[in-house]
Amino acid sequence: MEQAQPYKPKYKVRIVTAASLFDGHDAAINIMRRIIQSTGVEVIHLGHDRSVEEVVNTAIQEDANAIALTSYQGGHNEYFKYMYDLLKEKGAEHIKIFGGGGGVILPEEIKDLMDYGITRIYSPDDGRAMGLQGMINDLVQQSDFASPSLILPKGKTVAESIKEKEVKTIARLISFAENKHEEFERLFSPLGKPKGATTPVLGITGTGGSGKSSLVDELVRRFLVDFPEKTIGLISVDPSKRKTGGALLGDRIRMNAINSPRVYMRSLATRQSNLALSKYVNEAIQVLKAAEYDLIVLETSGIGQSDTEIMEHSDVALYVMTPEFGAATQLEKIDMLDFADLVAINKFDKRGSLDALRDVKKQYMRNNHLWDVHQDDLPVYGTIASQFNDPGMNTLYKAVMDKLVEKTKSDLQSTFEISDEMSEKIFVIPPARTRYLSEIAESNRAYDKTAETQVEVAQRLFGIYKTIASVTNVTSSEVEMSFMSKIGLDETIILDRIEKEADIDLVKLLLKEFDRVKLNLDPYNWEIINGWSEKVNKYKNPIYTFKVRDREIKIETHTESLSHVQIPKVALPKYQAWGDILKWCLQENVPGEFPYTSGLYPFKRTGEDPARMFAGEGGPERTNKRFHYVSAGMPAKRLSTAFDSVTLYGNDPDLRPDIYGKIGNAGVSICCLDDAKKLYSGFNLADVMTSVSMTINGPAPMLLGFFMNAAIDQQCEIYIKENELEKEIEAKIAEIYKGKERPKYNGELPESNNGLGLMLLGVTGDQVLPKEVYDDIKVKTIAQVRGTVQADILKEDQAQNTCIFSTEFALRLMGDVQEYFIENNVRNFYSVSISGYHIAEAGANPITQLALTLSNGFTYVEYYLSRGMDINKFGPNLSFFFSNGIDPEYAVIGRVARKIWAKALKHKYGANSRAQMLKYHIQTSGRSLHAQEIDFNDIRTTLQALYAIYDNCNSLHTNAYDEAITTPTEESVRRAMAIQLIINKELGLAKNENPIQGSFIIEELTDLVEEAVLLEFDRITERGGVLGAMETMYQRSKIQEESLYYETLKHNGQFPIIGVNTFLSSKGSPTVVPKEVIRATEEEKQYQIKILENLHKAHDTDELLLELQKKAINNENIFEALMDVCKVCSLGQITASLFEVGGQYRRNM
């Protein structure tokens, strides 16, 4: 297809871009906004997870021509229609709406939305036909119109409209100032000097990348708290591109506090070269003064050393810089240090910050001749705007407000309380430990180097040994083995068995040389060599005995084929040379022995295949029925839970259309303890054959609290039945719910659901049982439950975007969960599933997936160690989750992960064998599911499952072939399960449990991938470790580059994909449209909202939530508090409370 040339707009077009509410898929909208900008448009980019109200308010405040959105998480019908209705309601129906969502938005839905009034929804077929630039040309061309005339309600004047702070009028006047200056003069000049002419203006300027937007947001947040009745207007300026005329107006993406009716914000492009302000800034300020905002903040684009434009427009000027300005002499060149009223050295967590503070203060003192002022009293402040409730920001805010009052005599007298604390970075990883990844790489390479040296010694010893056997004329291998002892060769036995004609002196000389060389061999390695024949025989014996946690387990070592051949479960190499044996044992070894390359346990567990049963749709009752369906007939119940996007972002169901449309779509809706009880009802959560996996990250501690309480209450029910207390307990519950509606399971129970978990709906065990009984049940239950909660916040920031709290607070919550697990002996539940799956789904290749995932894992290790936790206690609670594609590296992803982890944990961290074991779940690649020729997807999935099973994964999920186009049906899920069952039950080679060991290509790939991962560790170290690399978005950029590379090769056909870009059907293999789409029903959504309303009516939770906040502020264990809070509070209530003490996640561009 020939690339379309960019359309050239006739007018100054402004477009708001975003991804929809509870939707972290921002890759597509990022690509779109880049192309829109390069087509000459001023783009106001909001990023992911944006509500309709936020987007509409932004579009009106910014007087945008259009809104361009992506929606990949369902709920699009309600979302787009609500947006159209809200724009119409606010008198802004001229703003066009464009959208896209890949195959998620069905053709008939596209037609319905466009009939409703949405300007255009682009489909995958549009993309193929028009190309990216073609689509953007169409979007921009339809948005290319002049600002409409200002229409006021009958009888209302412009002055009245402005005074009432009508946003549409304010926004349109600023647009007229920019685009139709005569019209602006006609409307605005008659107003005369506005009453708000004395409104103070705070000018904020500074270098590009100094964090001005985050700092402004933090000032606004404090202002709104400090002055509950006051209003604030923001004008933010970004540079225009000289070549295209487009501009990225991206300040809003970093701001969380501005979505308030007391805040107005307008982004302006400079529309001129080499200047930090728009020429229409003065008019914009005059409009906001006329609107009588109490404070106006003007933020410039990044400036150079000589820029002081801000001084012409502000009463008080704040200069923002970073500690990284170079030599102190550079400060002499910065003009703003002559004029600024205050200086903020932001990003004060950077190295050399205190020196920078000293140098800037000295320069400020010299510039302003403040010789008699003590350095501590100079208006220069260290701040970390990215850190929630930063003391330096508190001090800066108070100083700014005091200076405004001093210079303008305004009534903005702050009562904000501050302390004498300086900004100090709350380090997740102590600064002295930032090289941890390179230290691991060095430690692992040192192990390999030592292993190589030891192998050479072993090989020399073997040569001497064979020479002795030859000289003594011994030919029997059994006799040879009898020469060996625990400490070396047994000289007495050798000399006893020597042939008469043998040269005794030569034999003694060889024995002496043997002893000399053996001094270079580690005694542990001699044990390996000496014990090899015994190890081989153990696997030849019919029964193999080993211990797991003091339990003796006996396993049959062979299976019999239909041809009556004995197939070994574990096959060992037939090596004789000691160097080969030692190398194999040090780098490969049998399953269950360090370095665990071929597997963690001597044999696979019988009676429990590694299959996970995945479900999540509608309300808890529907998903509960699906769980019972997919686990029917399975001895082990391994339930894997997908949550809807409302739950994933820590929110409650709501009637508001942009939330309502997402309830129970693409996952199950869970917002309280009763939902969790119903979801897992009929499964004994404390049974050794039951395990539950929960794919949840941001609000993971809350969902874990729901799960743990559900499990405890199940055991309370069992106790009640065993002690025949049903009538007594029923009477107590009836009393509690006197005059109130009692929660119930909505609908009929599935056949295999015995009702366990439903007796105590609406109450908890501690309300109906004696305290000592309940406490005893609780202690035993949480020590027994098996499962995993994903809770991997680093991966979310790098790839998936379901972050809700600030990164530091989210990590603290993870640490609190792990600490609780240690203190309460929770040994069978994984506190985190360190996930590479979503990194791969975002576009990373297998090596990057593995490297980033392991680097995140080691970051958690370092963080938990810095909190004083014992690695042998938390190590076993860590698990991993990988994606399995078709690339060659996926054949070894598990074995390389196990090997790197085991070597690092043993030799770098000194951990015990249980902590050294890397346990991982693996899922076949969602990226390799294509919407063309969907039947071929099962072939790819089968090959990926084969990789996983051959590589001894701990658990496996196989995707259904139709997941590329819809929520999987019962038929497709059954086929996906059959893939695993056929491999495990029918495929003969899979009866062997180490089938890829000994393969030359597997060994070569293992070495190549391992070294590639260690090199990536070094690259991350160069960027300050994982968290330092995240600040510069290194991981995100790498993932996006690799995604683009794959998509380019796929698009041009250089990377063949059968049925997609080659081997097409006679019809051209078109995109398949699903016959049915499984979505939550109206009844399910309404029922979820009713359950929530009843919960809120039944419990007064204010005191409990306040106590939770106090514990968070006092640095107590938050998860311990959550275990009680989760009994009566809803998910949304808890999230909102924790936002106030931990801060919200701040989006990145």
Summary of the structure (lengths in Angstrom):
residues: 1149
radius of gyration: 33.5
end to end distance: 30.5
largest distance: 127.4
contacts: 3963
relative contact order: 0.07
helix: 50%
strand: 12%
